[in-house]
Amino acid sequence: MNETKNCPYCGEEILAGAKKCKHCGEWLEDKPKPRLESNKFDDVHFKTLEPKWWQKLLQMYWFNPKSWLLDELTISDDVIAVKLKNGKEFSSQLTDLKVRFQEDKYERKEVFLTNYQETIHFKEIPFMLSDDEWERLFDELESFENVGETKLNKINRLLKKSIEVGEDILG
């Protein structure tokens, strides 16, 4: 079983080795620099497992179409390549990559990767990668979340987030 601790910012339960709180989004240690700025170009490769029949049943596999299931993700030099279980492939220069995260109703992360030409998305599915592997994958992708973002887009994103926070406070 994974050891847990409480986030020092929001008090929610998180994994003991977490670098960022999944509830409030606060970094628990120094935020990693985007790989493009740190000149760190270590190859990263994730290959998911094919769920067994009983895991498919437990995960209500038929509600998660193969278009949402990650097969492979590779980051090498300045390119990211993604392949889904349905065979769809996506490739992008890291400088052109836009990353967006959201959570579904089961609190699993959904990842949207976009470049100038196309978008691909996949969902965190237990059993396909370990919890630690999913966390490492998300940490890698978060380091690219706002690379190349224009000032206007950044202002719009911050304004939307401020409005959301205000609406949450007002109920």
Buried (B, 14 or more C-beta within 10 A) or exposed (E): EEEEEEBEEEEEEBBEEBBBBBBEEEEBEEEBEBBBEEEEEEEBEBEBEEBEEEBBEEBEBEEBEEBBBBBBBBBEEBBBBBBBBEEBEBBBEBEBBBBBBEEEEEEBBBBEBBBEEEEBBBBBBBBBBEEEEBBBBBBBBBBBEEBBEEEEEEEEEEEEEEEEEEEEEEE
